[in-house]
C-alpha cells in the first residue's frame, strides 16, 4: 500500500520530456491545476538526457517553412538568452535543426513549467494505475519516500514508452511484433576537436572511413553515423552507435528492452562500450580528432520506439508520404520517415518538397480510455508513420494540443470526445501553434 497521498490534480502528465513538458505548460497556462511527473532527476527526457538538437521546426528543402510555433518557440527563445543555440542543416536532409546545450535546456524546461504554475515531481517511477470503466483515477509511484499515490481527473501519457497505458491495460502495438523495431543509440560528445580540420571531409568520406576502419578490425556496427558541431567551442556531438531494441526469447516471442530488466541493463552497458569504440575510431582515423577525447555519454541510451498506443486514429505511412491533411489536425510534420533498422544502414523516405502531414487529435486520444491522451513517441501511429512524426518539435506540438484539449474538457466538464474540435482548435491557435502549412 502507498505510504502517503500526494494529493489531487485536475490534470496529471506522466513523463516530462519535450511532449510532457509542453503539455504541462499549456494546461497550466489554460488554468488547470497540473502535476507533471518524471523518473529522471531533471525535466526534458530525451531532449536533455540523450540528444542536443530539436528537429521538426522546419520542413526540409532549400525553402524551409516553419511549421511549429508557440510554446516551442518560448523554449527556443529562452535558450537564446543563454547564448547556447545554433541552427544547422541535418546531415541527411531532414531539415534545419536547433542545436542547444542540454544543461541550459534543463533549466529552461523547469523554469517555464514552474512559471506556468504547474507542479513538478521528479525521481518518481510509475508502478500501478487504477482504472474503473476506462477512466484512470489514481497512479501509484515509487519515490525515495516509498510508494505514493496521486489522483486526477484527466491524464496524459507522455512517458515515451507508454508506461501509463501499459499499466492501465490499454491497447498498444509493441515494436517488433508487426514491423521491425527501430534501434537504440548511446550518444556521446567529443572535446578538443579541431573543427576547421574536421570540416575538410564530407559525410560520404566519413562513412568511407568507417567502412575502412571496420575492415581493419574496429567494431562499428553502423557505417553511416554522424557528428555535428555544438554551441560549446571545439565540441562535437554524435549519433553513431546502434543496438537492437528487441530480440526473440527462448520461447520464440518478441521481447523488447522493456520486457526484461537485464536486457535493458545489458544494452546500456553495451552502448557505452560501443560509444568508446566509435570515439577511438574518431581519434585514430578522422581529421580534426587527433587531439580530442570523449567527454560524456548520454545519461540514458536513446530509445526510438517501444510501444505505440492504439488511439481513435492511427497515422499511417500513406498519410505521411501523401502529406495528408485532417479536419482535426493539431500540428504538422515535414520530417522524412527515418527508419533506423537493424544492420548498418538507415531508410529514408521524404515527403513532397515543402509539404507537411497533419497530426490529428484523434491519434492522441487513447482508444480504451475516457480521460487519457497519449503524446510523444508512443502516440497512435504505425511503425513507418512514427518514424517521421517522432521528431521532438512534433512531440512538443502534440504536448501543447493535449494540454489545451485536456483543459478544455475539464473546464466544460465534458469527456474529451464530446468537446467541439473548433473550440479546441481556437485555443491551440491562441498559443501560437501552426496548424496549416504556410504557402
C-alpha positions in Angstrom: 0.0 0.0 0.0 1.2 3.6 -0.7 2.9 5.4 2.2 1.2 8.7 1.5 -1.0 10.6 -0.9 0.5 13.4 -3.0 -2.9 15.0 -3.5 -5.4 15.5 -6.3 -4.9 17.4 -9.5 -7.1 18.5 -12.4 -4.6 17.1 -14.9 -1.6 14.8 -14.5 1.1 14.4 -17.1 3.2 11.3 -16.7 6.5 12.0 -18.4 8.3 15.3 -18.6 10.1 15.1 -21.9 9.5 17.5 -24.8 5.9 16.4 -25.1 5.1 16.2 -21.4 6.7 19.4 -20.5 4.8 21.3 -23.2 1.6 19.6 -22.2 2.1 20.7 -18.6 2.9 24.3 -19.6 -0.1 24.5 -21.9 -2.6 23.0 -19.4 -1.3 25.2 -16.6 -1.5 28.4 -18.7 -5.1 27.4 -19.5 -5.9 27.4 -15.8 -5.7 23.8 -14.8 -4.1 22.5 -11.6 -1.3 20.4 -13.2 1.2 17.9 -11.9 4.0 16.6 -14.3 5.9 13.5 -13.1 9.2 12.1 -14.3 11.6 9.2 -13.3 14.7 11.3 -14.0 16.2 14.0 -11.7 15.6 16.7 -14.3 13.0 17.6 -16.9 13.4 17.2 -20.7 13.6 13.4 -21.2 15.4 12.6 -24.5 15.9 16.3 -25.2 18.2 16.7 -22.1 19.3 13.1 -21.4 20.2 11.9 -24.9 20.2 14.5 -27.6 21.1 18.2 -28.2 19.0 19.1 -31.3 15.3 19.8 -31.9 14.3 18.6 -35.4 10.9 19.2 -37.0 10.5 23.0 -36.6 11.0 23.4 -40.3 10.2 21.5 -43.5 13.3 20.1 -45.3 14.4 21.7 -48.6 16.0 24.8 -49.9 13.0 26.9 -49.0 12.3 25.8 -45.4 8.9 26.5 -44.0 8.4 27.0 -40.2 5.6 24.6 -39.2 5.9 24.5 -35.3 5.5 27.6 -33.1 4.0 29.0 -29.9 5.2 27.3 -26.7 8.0 25.5 -28.5 9.2 29.0 -29.6 9.2 30.0 -26.0 11.6 27.2 -25.3 13.9 28.3 -28.1 13.8 32.0 -27.1 14.7 31.1 -23.5 17.7 29.1 -24.8 18.8 32.1 -26.8 19.1 34.1 -23.6 21.8 31.7 -22.5 23.6 32.2 -25.9 23.6 28.5 -26.3 21.6 27.8 -29.5 22.7 27.4 -33.1 20.7 26.4 -36.2 22.3 23.9 -38.6 21.3 21.6 -41.5 20.7 17.9 -40.8 23.3 15.6 -42.2 20.7 13.6 -44.1 18.4 16.4 -45.4 15.8 16.2 -42.6 15.6 20.0 -42.3 17.2 22.7 -40.1 17.9 21.6 -36.6 18.1 23.7 -33.5 21.1 22.6 -31.5 21.5 23.6 -27.9 23.4 23.0 -24.7 21.3 20.3 -22.8 22.4 21.6 -19.4 20.9 25.0 -20.3 17.8 23.3 -21.6 17.2 21.6 -18.3 16.9 25.0 -16.6 14.7 26.4 -19.5 12.2 23.5 -19.3 12.0 23.6 -15.5 11.7 27.4 -15.4 8.9 27.5 -18.0 7.0 24.8 -16.2 7.3 26.4 -12.8 6.4 29.9 -14.2 3.3 28.3 -15.8 2.0 27.3 -12.4 2.4 23.5 -12.9 4.0 21.4 -10.2 7.0 19.1 -11.0 7.7 15.8 -9.3 11.0 14.1 -10.2 12.6 10.8 -9.1 9.3 9.1 -9.4 8.7 5.8 -11.3 5.2 4.7 -12.2 4.3 1.3 -10.7 0.5 0.9 -10.9 -2.5 2.6 -12.5 -6.1 2.4 -11.1 -8.7 2.3 -13.8 -12.5 2.0 -13.5 -14.6 1.6 -16.7 -11.9 3.2 -18.9 -11.4 6.1 -16.5 -7.9 6.5 -14.9 -8.3 7.5 -11.3 -5.0 7.0 -9.5 -1.3 6.5 -10.1 1.0 4.6 -7.7 4.6 5.9 -7.8 7.8 4.6 -6.5 9.7 7.5 -4.9 12.6 8.0 -2.5 9.9 8.3 0.2 8.4 5.0 -0.7 5.2 4.2 -2.6 3.0 7.3 -3.1 -0.4 7.8 -4.7 -1.8 10.7 -6.6 -5.3 11.2 -8.1 -6.5 13.2 -11.0 -9.4 14.0 -13.3 -7.5 13.9 -16.6 -4.3 12.1 -17.6 -1.7 12.4 -20.3 0.7 9.6 -21.1 3.9 11.3 -22.2 6.3 8.5 -21.0 7.6 7.7 -24.4 7.3 4.0 -23.6 3.5 4.2 -22.9 4.1 3.2 -19.3 0.8 4.7 -18.1 -1.2 3.0 -20.9 0.6 -0.3 -20.2 -0.1 -0.4 -16.5 -3.6 0.7 -17.2 -4.2 -2.2 -19.5 -4.9 -0.1 -22.6 -4.1 -1.5 -26.0 -0.9 -0.8 -27.9 1.4 -2.3 -30.5 4.7 -3.5 -29.3 7.6 -2.5 -31.6 8.9 -5.6 -33.4 5.7 -7.6 -33.3 4.3 -6.4 -36.7 7.0 -4.3 -38.2 10.8 -4.2 -37.4 11.7 -2.2 -34.3 14.0 0.8 -34.5 17.3 0.5 -32.9 18.9 2.1 -29.8 21.7 4.7 -29.7 24.0 5.8 -27.0 25.2 9.3 -27.9 28.4 10.9 -26.8 30.4 14.1 -27.1 34.0 14.8 -28.1 36.1 17.7 -26.8 39.2 19.5 -28.1 38.1 18.9 -31.7 39.8 20.9 -34.5 36.6 21.9 -36.3 38.4 23.5 -39.2 40.3 20.3 -39.9 37.2 18.2 -39.3 35.3 20.3 -41.9 37.7 19.2 -44.7 35.8 16.0 -45.2 32.2 15.4 -46.0 29.7 12.8 -44.7 30.5 10.4 -47.6 34.2 10.4 -46.7 33.4 9.9 -43.0 31.3 6.9 -43.9 34.1 5.5 -46.1 36.5 5.9 -43.2 34.0 4.0 -41.0 33.9 1.1 -43.5 37.7 1.1 -43.8 38.1 1.1 -40.1 35.7 -1.8 -39.8 37.8 -3.7 -42.3 40.8 -3.0 -40.1 39.1 -4.5 -37.1 37.2 -1.7 -35.4 33.8 -2.8 -34.2 31.5 -0.2 -35.8 28.1 -1.8 -36.5 26.7 1.4 -38.1 28.7 2.7 -41.1 26.8 6.0 -41.7 26.8 7.6 -38.3 27.1 11.4 -37.9 28.9 14.0 -35.8 27.9 17.7 -35.6 29.0 21.0 -34.1 27.6 22.2 -30.8 27.2 25.6 -29.1 30.3 24.6 -26.9 33.6 25.6 -28.6 35.6 22.7 -30.1 33.0 20.2 -29.1 31.0 17.8 -31.3 28.1 15.5 -30.6 27.4 12.2 -32.3 24.7 9.8 -33.4 26.7 6.8 -34.3 26.1 3.7 -32.1 23.5 1.1 -32.9 22.0 -1.7 -30.8 18.9 -3.8 -31.3 15.9 -2.9 -29.1 14.1 -6.3 -29.5 15.1 -9.9 -29.6 13.5 -13.3 -29.5 13.3 -15.1 -26.1 13.7 -18.8 -25.6 10.0 -19.2 -26.4 10.4 -17.5 -29.8 8.4 -14.5 -28.6 9.4 -10.9 -29.4 10.9 -9.3 -26.3 11.9 -5.6 -26.0 14.2 -3.8 -23.6 11.0 -3.0 -21.6 10.2 -6.7 -21.1 13.5 -7.8 -19.4 15.3 -5.5 -17.0 18.6 -7.4 -17.7 18.1 -6.8 -21.5 17.9 -3.0 -20.8 20.8 -3.1 -18.4 23.0 -5.1 -20.9 22.0 -2.6 -23.6 23.1 0.4 -21.5 26.5 -1.3 -20.8 27.0 -2.3 -24.5 26.0 1.1 -25.7 28.8 2.8 -23.7 31.3 0.2 -24.8 30.3 0.7 -28.4 30.5 4.5 -28.0 34.0 4.2 -26.7 35.0 2.3 -29.8 33.5 4.9 -32.1 35.4 7.6 -30.1 38.6 5.5 -30.7 37.9 5.4 -34.4 37.4 9.2 -34.5 40.7 9.9 -32.7 42.6 7.4 -34.8 41.1 7.9 -38.3 39.1 11.2 -38.7 40.7 14.6 -39.4 40.3 17.0 -36.5 40.0 14.4 -33.8 43.7 13.6 -33.3 44.0 15.5 -30.0 40.4 15.1 -28.9 38.8 12.9 -26.3 35.4 11.6 -25.3 33.7 14.0 -22.9 30.4 12.3 -21.9 27.9 9.6 -22.7 24.2 10.3 -22.9 22.5 9.9 -19.5 20.3 7.1 -20.9 20.6 5.0 -24.0 18.5 6.6 -26.7 15.2 4.7 -27.4 13.4 5.4 -30.6 10.4 3.0 -30.4 8.9 0.6 -27.9 5.1 0.7 -27.5 2.7 2.7 -29.7 -0.7 3.1 -28.1 -3.9 2.5 -30.1 -5.8 5.8 -30.4 -9.1 6.7 -32.0 -7.0 7.0 -35.2 -3.6 5.6 -36.3 -1.5 7.7 -38.6 -0.1 5.6 -41.4 2.8 5.6 -43.8 0.4 6.6 -46.6 -0.8 9.6 -44.6 2.8 10.7 -44.2 4.1 10.3 -47.8 1.0 11.9 -49.2 1.2 14.7 -46.7 -2.5 14.1 -45.7 -4.4 16.9 -44.0 -7.0 16.2 -41.3 -10.2 18.1 -40.2 -8.9 17.7 -36.6 -5.2 18.3 -37.0 -3.4 19.9 -34.1 0.1 20.1 -35.6 2.3 19.5 -38.7 5.3 17.3 -39.6 7.5 17.7 -42.6 10.3 15.3 -41.4 11.0 12.3 -43.6 10.4 8.7 -42.5 13.7 8.0 -40.7 13.9 4.3 -40.0 16.9 3.2 -38.0 16.7 -0.5 -38.7 18.9 -3.4 -37.5 22.1 -3.6 -39.6 24.4 -0.8 -40.8 22.1 1.5 -42.7 19.1 3.7 -42.3 16.0 4.0 -44.6 14.8 7.5 -45.6 11.5 8.3 -47.3 10.9 12.0 -47.9 7.6 13.9 -48.2 6.9 16.1 -51.2 9.1 19.2 -51.1 7.7 21.9 -48.9 4.8 19.8 -47.7 3.8 18.6 -44.2 1.5 15.9 -42.9 -1.2 16.9 -40.3 -1.3 15.3 -36.9 -4.9 14.5 -36.0 -6.2 15.0 -32.5 -7.8 11.5 -32.7 -4.3 10.0 -32.8 -3.7 11.4 -29.3 -6.9 10.1 -27.7 -6.4 6.7 -26.1 -8.9 4.3 -27.7 -9.6 2.4 -24.5 -9.9 5.3 -22.1 -12.4 8.1 -21.3 -9.9 10.5 -19.7 -6.5 9.7 -21.1 -4.5 11.2 -24.0 -1.1 10.0 -25.4 1.6 12.1 -26.8 5.3 11.9 -27.9 6.8 8.8 -29.4 4.1 6.5 -28.0 1.3 8.2 -29.9 -1.0 6.3 -32.2 0.8 5.6 -35.4 2.1 2.7 -37.5 5.9 1.9 -37.5 6.6 4.0 -40.6 4.5 7.0 -39.7 6.0 7.0 -36.3 9.5 7.1 -37.8 8.6 10.5 -39.2 6.4 12.2 -36.6 8.5 11.2 -33.5 10.8 14.3 -34.1 11.0 16.5 -30.9 9.3 19.6 -32.4 6.3 17.4 -33.3 6.3 15.9 -29.8 6.1 19.5 -28.4 3.2 20.3 -30.7 1.4 17.2 -29.5 2.0 18.2 -26.0 0.6 21.7 -26.4 -2.5 20.2 -28.1 -3.1 17.6 -25.4 -2.6 20.1 -22.6 -5.1 22.5 -24.2 -7.6 19.8 -25.1 -7.5 18.3 -21.6 -8.0 21.7 -20.0 -11.0 22.4 -22.3 -12.6 19.1 -21.4 -12.1 19.9 -17.7 -13.4 23.4 -18.0 -16.5 22.4 -19.9 -17.0 19.3 -17.8 -17.2 17.1 -20.9 -15.5 14.0 -22.0 -12.7 14.7 -24.5 -14.6 13.1 -27.4 -17.7 15.4 -26.7 -15.8 18.6 -26.9 -16.2 20.6 -30.1 -12.9 20.4 -32.1 -13.4 24.0 -33.2 -13.2 25.1 -29.6 -10.0 23.1 -29.0 -8.6 24.3 -32.3 -9.1 28.0 -31.4 -7.4 27.7 -28.1 -4.5 25.8 -29.7 -4.1 28.5 -32.3 -4.2 31.1 -29.5 -1.0 29.6 -28.1 0.8 30.5 -31.3 0.7 26.9 -32.8 0.8 26.4 -36.5 -1.9 24.1 -37.8 -1.7 24.7 -41.6 1.3 24.5 -43.9 2.4 28.0 -45.0 2.2 28.7 -48.7 
